[in-house]
Amino acid sequence: MGRVIKLLVLLVIVGFLGLVGFAYLADLSPPQGDVTKPVVLDAGD
């Protein structure tokens, strides 16, 4: 039973380190670009 707990703790630590590494190294910025959309003002009065 002790080996199972040690393995579980090890997997949690490795998973946390992987998540931290992904957050620092991955490019998580959204793509940027101009968006143009026509606007109709006072349409129908």
C-alpha positions in Angstrom: 0.0 0.0 0.0 2.9 2.3 0.7 4.2 1.9 -2.8 0.9 2.9 -4.3 0.8 6.1 -2.3 4.4 6.9 -3.3 3.6 6.3 -6.9 0.5 8.5 -6.7 2.5 11.3 -5.1 5.1 11.0 -7.7 2.5 11.2 -10.5 1.0 14.3 -9.0 4.4 16.0 -8.7 5.3 15.1 -12.3 1.9 16.2 -13.6 2.2 19.5 -11.7 5.7 20.1 -13.1 4.5 19.3 -16.6 1.6 21.8 -16.3 4.0 24.5 -15.1 6.4 23.8 -17.9 3.6 23.9 -20.5 2.3 27.2 -19.1 5.8 28.8 -19.3 6.9 27.3 -22.6 3.7 27.1 -24.7 2.5 30.0 -26.9 -0.9 30.6 -25.4 -1.5 34.0 -26.9 -4.5 34.3 -29.2 -4.1 35.2 -32.9 -4.4 38.9 -33.4 -5.9 40.7 -36.4 -8.1 43.6 -37.4 -11.8 43.0 -37.6 -14.0 45.3 -39.7 -17.8 45.2 -39.6 -20.1 47.8 -41.2 -22.5 49.5 -38.8 -25.8 51.0 -40.0 -26.8 54.0 -37.9 -30.4 55.4 -37.8 -31.8 52.6 -40.0 -35.5 52.7 -40.0 -36.6 55.9 -38.2 
